[in-house]
Amino acid sequence: MRALPVSLFDTATPLEPLRERLHAAAAQVLDSGRYILGPEVAAFERELADHLGVRHVVGVANGTDALSLALMGMGVGPGDDVVVPSFTFYASVEAIADLGARPVFCDVDPDTACVTPQAVSAALTADTKAVVTVDLFGNVAPNEEIEALGVPVLEDAAQAIGGSRNGRAAGSFGTVATLSFFPSKNLGAFGDAGAVATDDDAVAERVRMLRFHGSRDKQTFELVGRNSRLDELQAALLRVQLPELDGWAAARRAVAREYAEAGLGELVALPAPVAGAEPAWHLYVVRSAHAEALEAALNAAGIGARRYYTVPVHRQPAMAGVAPGLELPMTDELARTNLALPMSPALQADQVAEVVASVRACASGST
Ligand SMILES: *Cc1c(COP(=O)(O)O)cnc(C)c1O
C-alpha cells in the first residue's frame, strides 16, 4: 500500500485565506519608515494581552530571550536554583544556565508530557527561586497547583498558545509566561519573535527595560539588559493572524478527536490532556515501544513522523556537569517512546484516516 503524502506540519494552508491581508500589512510597515518598537508592536502587545487576559505583554526578539528576560524580571541570577523539566526543548533550560542560575531537573507525567506538582515538589531545594513549567506539545501544565506549592512559576507556553485550562488561556499562568512565534509554532511570525506576558506590573516594567539595554528612556541605563526587540514587521504580521488563533486551536482539537475516533488508541498510546486542559496540540505526540521503527516506516510511506527530545536535556553535553548520575525514569521513557504524528488545523479527515491506516499497517508489519 502506498500512502498519500501527509506532512508533519502544514503552516502554509491555514495562511492562504490571509495572504492578501498579510501582504498589505507588510507593505504598510515597509512604507511607514518605522521598523523597531513602533505602533504595530504597541498594538500587538495590547491585543495579545487582551486575548490572553493578562495586564501586560512585552514583545521581544524570540521565545528564548523571552525566557531569559522573564527569569531576569523575576530576579533569578547566580546562586539561585530553578526547577525545570528535562523533557523539553533545550531553550527552557538554557535560559536558566545563561543567567548563572542552576537548573534543577524534574521528571514529567508520561501521559501528559507535563510536570506535576509531585515532581516539582520533589525537586525543590532551599535555593529554589522559581519553577519553569512547560506546556509541552500544547498540553497545559497544572500551573495553578504548582503555584500553590508556594514557589514562583514561569509558564513556558511557547508550544501552547491557543490552549487553555480551567477557562484560563495558556500564556496567562504563573508570575510570568513566555511565548515564541517561531514560524512553526501555533501563532507563527515570518522570522523570529517572542513575548513575555504577566499580570505583575513590576516584572513587566523590568522586562520592558531589559529588552532595551536596561533603559526606559534610551539615556539612562539602570540595568544590564539585552537588545531583544520585536520588529514592527513581525508584529504587523502577527496582528493579522491573532484573530484566527482560537479557530486554529479548535481545529487542532478536532483533529485529535478524529485520531481517537479512527482507532489510533488501539495501536499506540494517545496523549492525555492535563485534567481541566483544552490543549493547543502544537504537536500530536503518541507513545509506542516501537517508536523508532514506526517513525522510519511512516516516513518511508510518505507520512511525516518525528521523535522529539530523544536525548533529554539533562543528558545533553552542555549539561554534563549539572546533575551527573541523575535518573528521571519517566523522562527516559518518553524520550524512548514518543512519536509526533501529522497535526495542523488544515489536516483533512481522509489524511487522518491515511495516517491511522499507515500506523496500523506498520504495527502489523505489513508495510
Ligand atoms: C520554541 C520553544 C522555545 C524557544 O523559542 P524560540 O522562539 O525558538 O527562541 C522555548 N521553549 C519551548 C518549549 C519551545 O518549544
The ligand as a Gaussian input file, in Angstrom:
#p B3LYP/6-31G(d) Opt

LIG

0 1
 C       10.286000      27.043000      20.596000
 C       10.469000      26.929000      22.046000
 C       11.262000      27.837000      22.769000
 C       12.152000      28.852000      22.121000
 O       11.549000      29.709000      21.250000
 P       12.417000      30.456000      20.108000
 O       11.486000      31.486000      19.604000
 O       12.772000      29.408000      19.096000
 O       13.620000      31.028000      20.763000
 C       11.296000      27.722000      24.151000
 N       10.613000      26.758000      24.788000
 C        9.870000      25.850000      24.136000
 C        9.129000      24.807000      24.910000
 C        9.783000      25.889000      22.742000
 O        9.048000      24.982000      22.099000

